[in-house]
Amino acid sequence: MVIIERYIFKGFISTFLFCVFILWILFIIGDIFGFLDEILRERIPVASLIAFYWNMTPFILIQMIPVSTLIACVYFLGNLNRHSEITALRASGIGIWKILRPMLAAAFIISLAVFITNDRFLPSAMRTANRIRYEKLDVGKRDKDQSIKVRNVAIYGYGNRIIFAREFDVQKNILKDVIIHKHDPTNDLILKISAREMRWTEGKKWHGTGVILYRLNNKGEFMGDPVVSTETDISIAETPTDFINNQWKPEFMSYAQLKKYVDIFATSSKRTERRLLVDLNHKIAFPFTCLITILISAPFALSTKRGGALMGMAKGIVVALLYIPVMAIGLALGKGGILPPVIAAWLSNILFGGLGIYFLNKY
């Protein structure tokens, strides 16, 4: 049985890796052809394109892996079925769950890899990719002398700070109409800084103009007079790259970063807190998509009726693809307050995982 499990594990993993590679290549080729005329017109360096897509790879892979798992499962099981290997295994007294056990183990490993990639590598890689896009790829869309400006930038900074700027000039590294809120460990506002403008200097620090500093106690009352400065350095750990990234996008944040956002908004905006809680739970639920697609597609791919193998494979793909819109509906219901955040994030996993187990037990 160990030899058989090793055979199934290696066969599934090799098929999965091939699917991931092909989909990754197709995504990059399709994306490049989408603005090929601009690449040639603006003579965007090949090195910039390579650096951009290299840093985009974690995001691309995370999007491609569930589909790759589905295709690998349906193809591999369908191939075993067409060559009567499934029939031989069943005739030898090996149950369907033992046949699928190596694939489920592989899917669990893939799920862990997806979570680690999403949590550890994706945030920093997307920051770099966005910086390259702004500095190298999108410059050609504007006049060379025209600045690239990002509106309404808001990030959760180090030291329990929320930083908002009405506008960020990417090329000049200037933030305009800045408001900084600093909270204590209990999320009470203790410091507020407003600045007409903040400029990133060659000394790798922010220099503000028109700065007003307010200190508050834990009751929200001002302590003493505000400190007004025509010009002064503002001590924050964030660099221009952090503002380019605009970390409010949950899909580009780590679990710890998103958890901090939830803690900050727990006492201020319940609607925002609820939406962030859905995204937070989804970060854990999403990697298990790999397991669910195997459970729901395997019963159809294992169809043994005459002429039913290809049809079973097609049914498996169609049913598994329904998983994506159901996931989107669950998330929407959670963010709308109709479902609790945990249920909303796990709804599609519970529903399709249960259906897959039910059909496999009937097989």
C-alpha positions as CSV (number, residue, x, y, z in Angstrom):
1,M,0.0,0.0,0.0
2,V,2.9,2.3,0.7
3,I,4.1,1.9,-2.9
4,I,0.6,2.7,-4.2
5,E,0.3,5.8,-2.0
6,R,3.7,7.0,-3.1
7,Y,2.7,6.5,-6.8
8,I,-0.6,8.4,-6.3
9,F,1.1,11.2,-4.3
10,K,3.9,11.7,-6.9
11,G,1.5,11.5,-9.8
12,F,-0.8,14.1,-8.4
13,I,2.0,16.5,-7.3
14,S,3.7,16.3,-10.7
15,T,0.4,17.0,-12.5
16,F,-0.4,19.9,-10.1
17,L,3.0,21.5,-10.5
18,F,2.8,21.3,-14.3
19,C,-0.7,23.0,-14.2
20,V,0.6,25.7,-11.9
21,F,3.6,26.4,-14.2
22,I,1.4,26.5,-17.3
23,L,-1.2,28.8,-15.8
24,W,1.6,31.1,-14.4
25,I,3.2,31.4,-17.9
26,L,-0.2,32.0,-19.6
27,F,-1.1,34.7,-17.0
28,I,2.1,36.6,-17.6
29,I,2.0,36.2,-21.4
30,G,-1.7,37.4,-21.4
31,D,-0.9,40.3,-19.2
32,I,2.1,41.4,-21.3
33,F,0.1,41.2,-24.5
34,G,-2.5,43.4,-22.8
35,F,-0.2,46.4,-22.9
36,L,2.5,45.3,-25.4
37,D,2.0,48.4,-27.5
38,E,2.7,50.6,-24.4
39,I,5.8,48.5,-23.6
40,L,7.2,49.1,-27.1
41,R,6.1,52.7,-27.3
42,E,7.6,53.7,-23.9
43,R,10.6,51.3,-24.2
44,I,10.0,49.8,-20.8
45,P,13.2,48.0,-19.8
46,V,13.0,44.2,-19.8
47,A,14.7,44.2,-16.4
48,S,11.7,46.2,-15.0
49,L,9.2,43.7,-16.4
50,I,11.1,40.8,-15.0
51,A,11.4,42.4,-11.6
52,F,7.6,43.3,-11.6
53,Y,6.4,39.8,-12.6
54,W,8.9,38.1,-10.2
55,N,7.4,40.1,-7.3
56,M,3.9,39.5,-8.7
57,T,4.5,35.7,-8.7
58,P,3.2,35.0,-5.1
59,F,-0.1,36.8,-5.9
60,I,-0.4,34.9,-9.2
61,L,0.4,31.6,-7.7
62,I,-2.2,32.0,-4.9
63,Q,-4.8,32.8,-7.5
64,M,-3.8,29.9,-9.8
65,I,-3.3,27.1,-7.1
66,P,-7.0,26.3,-6.5
67,V,-7.7,26.0,-10.2
68,S,-4.5,24.0,-10.7
69,T,-5.5,21.6,-7.8
70,L,-8.9,21.1,-9.5
71,I,-7.5,20.4,-12.9
72,A,-4.8,18.1,-11.5
73,C,-7.3,16.1,-9.5
74,V,-9.8,15.7,-12.3
75,Y,-7.1,14.8,-14.9
76,F,-5.1,12.4,-12.7
77,L,-8.1,10.5,-11.3
78,G,-9.7,10.4,-14.8
79,N,-6.5,9.1,-16.2
80,L,-6.4,6.3,-13.5
81,N,-10.0,5.5,-14.2
82,R,-9.5,5.3,-18.0
83,H,-6.7,2.8,-17.5
84,S,-8.9,0.7,-15.1
85,E,-6.4,1.3,-12.3
86,I,-9.2,2.5,-10.0
87,T,-11.1,-0.7,-10.7
88,A,-8.1,-2.8,-9.9
89,L,-7.5,-1.0,-6.6
90,R,-11.1,-1.4,-5.6
91,A,-11.0,-5.1,-6.6
92,S,-8.0,-5.5,-4.3
93,G,-10.1,-4.3,-1.4
94,I,-8.7,-0.7,-1.2
95,G,-11.4,1.8,-0.3
96,I,-11.9,5.1,-2.1
97,W,-10.7,7.1,1.0
98,K,-7.4,5.2,1.0
99,I,-7.0,5.9,-2.7
100,L,-7.6,9.6,-2.1
101,R,-5.6,9.8,1.1
102,P,-2.2,10.7,-0.6
103,M,-4.0,13.4,-2.7
104,L,-5.7,14.8,0.4
105,A,-2.3,14.8,2.2
106,A,-0.7,16.6,-0.7
107,A,-3.6,19.1,-0.8
108,F,-3.1,19.8,2.9
109,I,0.6,20.5,2.3
110,I,-0.4,22.8,-0.5
111,S,-2.9,24.6,1.7
112,L,-0.2,25.3,4.3
113,A,2.1,26.6,1.6
114,V,-0.6,28.9,0.3
115,F,-1.2,30.3,3.8
116,I,2.5,30.8,4.5
117,T,3.0,32.5,1.1
118,N,-0.1,34.7,1.6
119,D,1.0,35.7,5.1
120,R,4.8,36.0,4.9
121,F,5.8,36.7,1.3
122,L,2.8,38.3,-0.5
123,P,2.7,41.6,1.5
124,S,6.3,42.6,0.9
125,A,6.3,41.3,-2.7
126,M,3.2,43.3,-3.5
127,R,4.8,46.4,-2.0
128,T,7.7,46.0,-4.3
129,A,5.6,45.2,-7.3
130,N,3.4,48.3,-6.7
131,R,6.5,50.4,-6.4
132,I,7.9,49.1,-9.7
133,R,4.5,49.6,-11.4
134,Y,4.3,53.3,-10.2
135,E,7.9,54.1,-10.9
136,K,8.7,52.1,-14.0
137,L,5.6,50.8,-15.8
138,D,2.9,53.5,-15.3
139,V,5.1,56.5,-15.9
140,G,4.5,56.2,-19.7
141,K,0.8,56.8,-19.2
142,R,1.6,60.4,-18.3
143,D,3.9,63.1,-19.4
144,K,7.4,62.6,-18.1
145,D,7.3,65.9,-16.1
146,Q,3.9,65.0,-14.6
147,S,3.8,63.5,-11.1
148,I,2.0,60.3,-10.3
149,K,-0.5,61.1,-7.5
150,V,-2.4,58.7,-5.3
151,R,-5.5,60.0,-3.7
152,N,-6.7,59.3,-0.1
153,V,-3.9,57.1,1.1
154,A,-4.5,55.5,4.5
155,I,-2.4,52.9,6.3
156,Y,-2.0,51.4,9.7
157,G,1.5,52.3,10.8
158,Y,4.0,51.1,13.3
159,G,3.5,52.1,16.9
160,N,-0.3,51.9,16.7
161,R,-0.6,54.8,14.3
162,I,-3.2,55.4,11.6
163,I,-1.9,57.7,8.9
164,F,-4.1,59.4,6.4
165,A,-3.1,61.7,3.5
166,R,-5.4,63.4,1.0
167,E,-2.8,63.0,-1.7
168,F,0.6,61.3,-2.2
169,D,2.9,62.5,-5.0
170,V,4.8,59.3,-5.8
171,Q,7.7,60.9,-7.9
172,K,8.3,63.7,-5.5
173,N,7.6,61.7,-2.3
174,I,5.3,64.4,-0.9
175,L,2.2,63.7,1.3
176,K,-0.4,66.5,1.5
177,D,-3.0,67.2,4.1
178,V,-1.8,64.6,6.5
179,I,-3.5,63.4,9.7
180,I,-1.8,61.0,12.1
181,H,-3.6,59.3,15.0
182,K,-1.6,57.4,17.6
183,H,-3.4,55.0,20.0
184,D,-2.4,53.4,23.2
185,P,-2.6,49.6,23.8
186,T,-6.3,49.9,24.7
187,N,-6.9,51.7,21.4
188,D,-7.6,55.1,23.0
189,L,-6.4,58.1,21.0
190,I,-3.5,59.8,22.8
191,L,-1.8,61.8,20.0
192,K,-3.0,63.6,16.9
193,I,-0.7,65.3,14.4
194,S,-1.8,67.3,11.4
195,A,0.5,68.6,8.7
196,R,-0.1,70.6,5.5
197,E,2.7,68.7,3.8
198,M,5.2,66.0,4.6
199,R,8.3,65.5,2.3
200,W,10.7,62.5,2.3
201,T,14.2,63.9,2.6
202,E,17.5,62.5,1.5
203,G,18.2,61.8,5.2
204,K,15.5,59.1,5.0
205,K,13.0,60.9,7.2
206,W,9.8,62.9,6.9
207,H,10.0,66.7,7.2
208,G,6.7,68.4,7.8
209,T,5.4,71.9,7.2
210,G,2.4,73.5,8.9
211,V,2.5,70.9,11.7
212,I,0.1,71.0,14.7
213,L,0.5,68.4,17.5
214,Y,-2.3,67.6,20.0
215,R,-2.0,65.4,23.1
216,L,-5.1,63.7,24.6
217,N,-5.8,61.7,27.7
218,N,-7.7,58.4,27.8
219,K,-11.0,60.3,27.9
220,G,-10.3,62.0,24.6
221,E,-9.7,65.4,26.2
222,F,-6.9,67.7,25.0
223,M,-4.0,68.0,27.4
224,G,-2.5,71.5,27.3
225,D,-2.1,73.7,24.3
226,P,-1.4,72.3,20.8
227,V,2.2,72.5,19.6
228,V,2.4,74.5,16.4
229,S,5.5,74.3,14.1
230,T,6.1,75.9,10.8
231,E,8.6,73.2,9.9
232,T,9.7,70.1,11.9
233,D,10.7,66.5,11.4
234,I,7.9,64.0,12.0
235,S,9.0,60.7,13.4
236,I,7.2,57.8,11.8
237,A,8.7,54.5,10.6
238,E,6.9,54.3,7.3
239,T,8.7,55.0,4.0
240,P,7.3,56.1,0.7
241,T,7.0,52.5,-0.4
242,D,4.5,51.8,2.4
243,F,2.2,54.6,1.1
244,I,2.5,53.4,-2.5
245,N,1.4,50.0,-1.4
246,N,-1.7,51.4,0.3
247,Q,-2.0,48.6,2.9
248,W,-5.8,48.9,3.3
249,K,-6.3,46.1,0.8
250,P,-6.9,43.0,2.9
251,E,-5.7,40.6,0.2
252,F,-2.2,42.2,0.3
253,M,-1.9,42.2,4.1
254,S,-0.6,39.5,6.5
255,Y,-2.9,37.9,9.1
256,A,-1.2,39.9,11.9
257,Q,-1.6,43.2,10.0
258,L,-5.2,42.6,9.3
259,K,-5.8,41.6,13.0
260,K,-4.4,45.0,14.1
261,Y,-6.9,46.7,11.8
262,V,-9.7,44.8,13.4
263,D,-8.5,45.8,16.9
264,I,-8.3,49.5,15.9
265,F,-11.8,49.6,14.4
266,A,-13.4,47.5,17.2
267,T,-14.4,50.6,19.1
268,S,-14.9,53.1,16.3
269,S,-16.7,51.6,13.2
270,K,-18.6,48.4,13.6
271,R,-19.3,48.2,9.9
272,T,-15.6,48.4,9.0
273,E,-14.8,46.0,11.8
274,R,-17.3,43.5,10.5
275,R,-15.9,43.7,7.0
276,L,-12.4,43.2,8.2
277,L,-13.4,40.3,10.4
278,V,-14.8,38.6,7.3
279,D,-11.5,39.1,5.5
280,L,-9.6,38.0,8.5
281,N,-11.5,34.7,8.7
282,H,-11.3,34.3,4.9
283,K,-7.4,34.4,5.1
284,I,-7.6,31.1,7.1
285,A,-10.5,29.6,5.1
286,F,-9.2,30.3,1.6
287,P,-6.1,28.0,1.6
288,F,-8.3,25.0,2.3
289,T,-9.9,25.6,-1.2
290,C,-7.3,23.0,-2.4
291,L,-8.8,20.3,-0.1
292,I,-12.4,21.2,-1.0
293,T,-11.9,21.1,-4.7
294,I,-10.5,17.5,-4.4
295,L,-13.5,16.4,-2.3
296,I,-16.1,17.9,-4.6
297,S,-14.6,16.9,-7.9
298,A,-13.3,13.4,-7.1
299,P,-16.7,11.6,-7.1
300,F,-17.4,12.8,-10.6
301,A,-13.9,12.2,-12.0
302,L,-14.2,8.6,-10.6
303,S,-17.3,7.8,-12.7
304,T,-16.9,4.2,-14.0
305,K,-20.0,4.0,-16.2
306,R,-19.4,3.2,-19.9
307,G,-18.6,6.4,-21.7
308,G,-19.0,8.3,-18.5
309,A,-15.4,9.0,-17.6
310,L,-15.0,12.2,-19.7
311,M,-18.5,13.3,-18.8
312,G,-17.7,12.7,-15.1
313,M,-14.5,14.8,-15.4
314,A,-16.5,17.6,-17.0
315,K,-19.1,17.5,-14.3
316,G,-16.4,17.5,-11.6
317,I,-14.9,20.7,-13.1
318,V,-18.3,22.4,-13.4
319,V,-19.4,21.6,-9.9
320,A,-16.1,22.7,-8.4
321,L,-16.2,25.9,-10.4
322,L,-19.5,26.7,-8.7
323,Y,-17.5,26.9,-5.5
324,I,-16.0,30.3,-6.4
325,P,-19.3,32.2,-6.8
326,V,-20.7,30.6,-3.6
327,M,-17.6,31.8,-1.8
328,A,-18.1,35.3,-3.1
329,I,-21.8,35.2,-2.1
330,G,-20.9,34.1,1.4
331,L,-18.3,36.9,1.8
332,A,-20.8,39.5,0.5
333,L,-23.5,38.2,3.0
334,G,-20.9,38.5,5.8
335,K,-19.8,42.0,5.0
336,G,-23.4,43.0,4.7
337,G,-24.1,41.8,8.2
338,I,-26.5,39.0,7.2
339,L,-24.1,36.2,8.3
340,P,-21.6,36.1,11.1
341,P,-18.1,36.7,9.8
342,V,-16.9,33.2,10.7
343,I,-19.8,31.5,8.9
344,A,-19.5,33.8,5.9
345,A,-15.8,33.0,5.4
346,W,-16.3,29.2,5.9
347,L,-19.7,28.8,4.2
348,S,-18.5,27.5,0.9
349,N,-15.9,25.2,2.5
350,I,-18.6,23.7,4.8
351,L,-21.2,23.3,2.0
352,F,-19.0,21.9,-0.7
353,G,-16.8,19.9,1.7
354,G,-20.0,18.3,3.1
355,L,-21.3,17.5,-0.4
356,G,-18.0,16.0,-1.5
357,I,-17.8,13.7,1.6
358,Y,-21.5,12.7,1.0
359,F,-20.9,11.8,-2.7
360,L,-17.6,10.0,-1.9
361,N,-19.3,7.8,0.8
362,K,-21.9,6.9,-1.8
363,Y,-19.3,6.0,-4.4
